[in-house]
Amino acid sequence: MLGKSFTPTPESVVVIGLGRFGSAVAKSLAQLGHDVLGLDENADLVQEMAGTLTHVVQANTTNVETLRQLNVGSFSHGVVAIGSDLEASVLSVLALSELGVPDIWAKAVTERHGKILQRTGAHHVVYPEVTMGERVAHLVTSKIIDFIEFDDDFAIAKIRAPGNVLNKTLAQSELRRVHNVTVVGIKRPGEDFTYGRPDTMVLQGDLLIVAGPTRQIEAFAGTS
């Protein structure tokens, strides 16, 4: 079923595949104020998202002509969130590439799948299950409360202040020299977030936002 064509803005995003991952991405983009066009072949998924997104269409996204009729080639960003049907995933990325979408993101379930998507035209490939698995592993096996790791083994984490830094200023703790980490900020119960300064005192119950190499952050979080 085709709807009318859309005139996207520079920040509009087309999301192909409205399963758990795709719908989560689409909803988050909409909440951030972006105009989102959601596409899926499954009528039930389209109906579920009809009240959430501005534009939702049931369509065969592997067909270039179908996407052209929906003006998908005018979108600046495209997300292919199909995971279970590898053929549909690859062909949808290929269709976006043929239409000249300049920024294509695609979900992959395996490393080989990801390589095929890149060769087909995806500019960015994400592995949600792998990323979440690694993130949970860090949270389960350490005193880290929240954790984001980047490609170059650099991370930002939220941790409870270890005992060896309590009642000291950041300058006195010499965290960069001793632990090779930087305290970006501190959140104290009942107070606003504050940026870390050399004269900032760390107290019992403080939450620290720490940046640095992943292993150094884990080691620092485990100190007492």
C-alpha positions in Angstrom: 0.0 0.0 0.0 1.5 3.3 -1.0 0.8 6.7 0.5 1.5 10.1 -0.8 5.1 11.3 -1.4 6.7 13.4 1.4 8.8 16.5 1.3 11.4 16.0 3.9 13.4 18.6 5.8 17.2 18.4 6.1 16.8 16.5 9.4 14.1 14.1 8.3 14.8 10.4 8.6 13.3 7.4 6.9 13.3 4.3 9.1 12.8 1.0 7.3 11.7 -1.9 9.5 9.4 -1.2 12.5 10.2 -4.2 14.7 11.6 -3.7 18.2 14.8 -2.0 17.2 13.4 0.0 14.3 10.4 1.3 16.3 12.6 2.3 19.2 14.9 4.3 16.9 11.9 5.9 15.1 10.2 6.8 18.4 13.4 8.3 19.8 14.0 10.3 16.7 10.4 11.6 16.8 10.8 12.6 20.5 13.9 14.5 19.5 11.9 16.6 17.1 12.8 14.9 13.8 10.3 14.3 11.0 10.2 10.5 10.6 8.8 8.4 7.8 8.4 4.8 9.0 8.1 2.0 6.5 7.3 -1.7 6.9 5.7 -4.5 4.9 3.8 -5.7 8.0 0.4 -4.0 8.3 0.2 -4.7 12.0 3.5 -3.0 12.7 2.5 0.0 10.6 -0.8 0.3 12.5 1.0 0.1 15.8 3.2 3.1 14.9 0.4 5.1 13.2 -0.3 7.1 16.3 3.4 7.7 17.1 5.0 8.8 13.9 3.9 11.6 11.6 4.2 9.4 8.5 3.9 5.6 8.4 3.4 3.6 5.3 3.1 -0.1 4.5 5.4 -0.8 1.6 7.9 -3.2 0.0 11.2 -1.4 0.8 13.3 -3.6 -1.4 11.6 -2.0 -4.5 13.4 1.1 -5.7 10.4 2.4 -7.6 8.2 2.1 -4.5 10.7 4.2 -2.5 11.1 6.6 -5.3 7.3 7.2 -5.3 7.5 8.0 -1.6 10.3 10.5 -2.3 12.7 8.6 -0.1 15.6 9.7 -2.2 15.2 13.2 -0.9 15.8 12.2 2.7 19.2 13.1 4.3 19.2 10.1 6.6 18.0 6.5 6.3 17.9 3.7 8.8 17.5 0.1 7.7 16.4 -1.7 10.9 15.6 -5.1 9.4 17.4 -7.9 11.1 15.6 -11.2 10.6 15.2 -11.1 6.8 18.8 -10.7 5.6 17.8 -10.4 1.9 15.3 -7.7 2.6 17.9 -5.9 4.8 20.5 -5.9 2.0 18.1 -5.0 -0.8 16.7 -2.1 1.2 20.1 -0.7 1.8 20.9 -1.2 -1.9 17.6 0.7 -2.8 18.5 3.6 -0.5 22.0 3.7 -2.1 20.6 3.7 -5.6 18.3 6.6 -4.7 21.3 8.6 -3.4 20.5 8.8 0.3 23.7 10.4 1.6 23.7 8.9 5.2 22.6 5.3 5.5 22.6 3.4 8.8 21.9 -0.3 8.9 21.4 -3.0 11.6 23.5 -6.1 11.3 23.1 -9.4 13.1 26.4 -10.9 12.2 29.9 -9.6 11.2 29.4 -11.1 7.7 26.0 -9.4 7.4 27.6 -6.1 8.3 30.3 -6.5 5.7 27.7 -7.1 3.0 25.7 -4.1 4.1 28.8 -1.9 3.9 29.6 -3.2 0.4 26.0 -2.6 -0.6 26.0 1.0 0.4 25.6 1.4 4.2 27.7 4.2 5.6 27.3 3.0 9.2 26.6 -0.5 10.5 25.4 -1.1 14.0 25.3 -4.4 16.0 22.6 -3.7 18.7 22.8 -7.2 20.3 26.6 -7.2 20.5 26.8 -3.7 21.8 24.2 -4.2 24.5 25.8 -7.5 25.5 29.2 -5.8 26.0 27.5 -3.0 27.9 25.7 -5.3 30.2 28.8 -7.3 30.8 30.6 -4.2 32.1 27.7 -3.3 34.3 27.4 -6.8 35.8 31.0 -7.4 36.5 32.0 -4.0 38.0 30.8 -1.2 40.2 29.9 0.8 37.1 26.4 2.1 37.0 26.2 3.2 33.4 28.7 2.8 30.6 29.3 4.0 27.0 32.3 2.6 25.1 33.7 4.1 21.8 35.5 2.4 19.0 39.0 3.3 20.2 38.7 1.6 23.6 37.7 4.9 25.2 34.7 5.1 27.5 32.6 7.4 29.6 31.0 5.8 32.7 29.0 6.7 35.7 30.3 5.3 38.9 29.9 5.7 42.7 32.8 7.5 44.1 35.4 5.0 45.3 36.6 5.2 48.9 40.1 6.3 48.1 38.9 9.6 46.6 36.4 10.6 49.3 36.9 13.8 51.2 39.6 14.9 48.8 39.7 17.4 46.0 40.2 16.1 42.4 43.6 17.8 42.5 44.6 16.0 45.6 43.5 12.6 44.2 45.7 13.1 41.1 43.4 10.8 39.1 45.0 11.4 35.8 48.4 10.5 37.1 47.4 7.6 39.3 44.5 6.1 37.3 44.7 7.7 33.9 41.1 8.8 34.1 39.4 12.2 34.1 36.4 13.1 36.3 34.2 15.1 33.9 31.5 15.9 36.4 29.9 15.1 39.7 26.2 14.5 40.7 25.6 14.9 44.4 22.2 13.7 45.8 19.8 16.6 45.9 22.0 18.9 43.9 22.5 19.8 40.2 25.3 18.2 38.1 28.6 20.1 38.3 31.6 19.9 36.1 34.8 18.5 37.7 37.3 21.1 38.7 40.7 20.7 40.5 39.1 22.2 43.7 36.0 20.0 43.5 35.6 17.9 46.7 34.4 14.3 46.4 32.0 13.2 49.2 30.3 10.0 50.2 27.3 9.3 47.9 28.7 11.3 45.0 28.2 9.9 41.5 31.2 10.5 39.2 31.1 10.9 35.4 34.5 9.5 34.4 36.2 9.4 31.0 39.3 7.4 30.0 40.5 4.1 28.6 38.0 1.3 29.3 40.3 -0.8 31.5 41.5 2.1 33.5 37.9 3.1 34.3 37.1 -0.4 35.4 40.1 -0.5 37.6 39.4 2.9 39.1 35.7 1.9 39.8 36.9 -1.2 41.6 39.3 0.7 44.0 38.3 1.1 47.6 
